[in-house]
Amino acid sequence: MLETPPAAVSLSRQAGAECPNLEVWPVDGVLAIFRFYSDEEIDFDVDLPELQGQERLDAFSDVLRQMRRLGKPVLMEPEGGYGHPVLGFDAGADRVVLLVEL
């Protein structure tokens, strides 16, 4: 069995290379795809219809709470909404923020 390489190696990329992705299922039926665009913020997307129901929404909220420990801004986009985040976590304010007008 091969050892898993460190995250710094697995998620690094050369200039111009495609961005690495990390797929995480925080609860059965909910997929979050993290995209490593920069070291300064955390970008990911979810398929918003997958967040239906309190159990799934609670699990998603737990993911956001865990990411707060990283001390970086978190931007969440709907699946396919590249460059258009709808929710975020403001590390300075220590809270989830809405990034679009309703």
C-alpha positions in Angstrom: 0.0 0.0 0.0 1.3 3.5 -0.9 1.4 6.3 1.6 -0.8 9.3 1.0 1.3 12.3 0.1 1.1 15.5 2.2 -1.7 17.9 1.3 0.9 20.5 0.2 2.1 18.1 -2.4 -1.3 16.8 -3.5 -2.9 20.2 -3.8 0.0 22.2 -5.3 0.0 23.0 -9.0 2.3 24.6 -11.5 1.5 28.0 -13.0 -1.3 27.7 -15.6 -2.3 24.2 -14.4 -5.9 23.3 -13.7 -7.0 24.0 -10.1 -7.0 20.9 -7.8 -10.4 19.9 -6.3 -11.2 18.1 -3.1 -14.7 16.4 -2.9 -16.2 16.0 0.5 -19.5 14.5 1.6 -20.3 16.1 5.0 -23.5 14.0 5.2 -24.9 11.3 2.9 -26.3 12.9 -0.3 -24.5 16.3 0.1 -21.3 16.9 -2.0 -19.1 19.9 -1.4 -16.3 20.5 -4.0 -13.4 22.6 -2.7 -11.4 24.4 -5.3 -7.9 25.6 -4.4 -7.7 28.8 -6.3 -5.5 30.7 -3.8 -3.9 30.4 -0.3 -5.8 33.4 1.0 -9.4 32.1 0.9 -11.4 28.9 0.8 -13.6 28.4 -2.3 -16.2 25.6 -2.7 -19.5 24.9 -4.2 -22.5 22.7 -3.4 -25.6 21.7 -5.2 -28.1 23.8 -3.3 -31.0 21.4 -3.7 -28.9 18.8 -1.8 -29.2 21.0 1.3 -32.9 20.3 1.7 -34.0 19.2 5.2 -32.8 20.2 8.6 -30.3 17.3 9.0 -28.4 18.2 5.8 -28.5 21.9 6.6 -27.1 21.2 10.1 -24.3 19.1 8.7 -23.5 21.9 6.2 -23.4 24.4 9.1 -21.0 22.2 11.0 -18.7 22.2 8.0 -18.7 26.0 8.1 -18.1 26.1 11.8 -15.1 23.8 11.4 -13.6 26.0 8.6 -13.8 29.0 10.9 -10.7 27.6 12.8 -8.6 28.2 9.6 -9.1 32.0 10.0 -9.6 32.5 6.3 -12.6 33.9 4.4 -14.8 31.2 3.1 -16.8 31.7 -0.2 -19.6 29.2 -1.1 -21.0 29.2 -4.6 -24.0 27.3 -5.9 -22.9 24.4 -8.2 -22.0 25.9 -11.6 -21.9 29.4 -10.2 -18.2 30.0 -10.8 -17.1 33.4 -9.5 -20.5 34.2 -8.0 -20.5 33.3 -4.3 -23.8 33.4 -2.4 -22.7 32.7 1.1 -19.5 33.3 3.0 -17.9 33.1 6.3 -16.3 36.3 7.4 -13.4 35.3 9.6 -13.0 38.8 11.1 -16.7 39.0 12.1 -16.8 35.3 13.0 -20.1 34.8 11.2 -21.8 33.5 8.1 -22.7 36.3 5.7 -25.1 36.5 2.7 -23.2 37.7 -0.4 -26.1 38.3 -2.8 -29.1 40.6 -2.6 -32.5 38.8 -2.2 
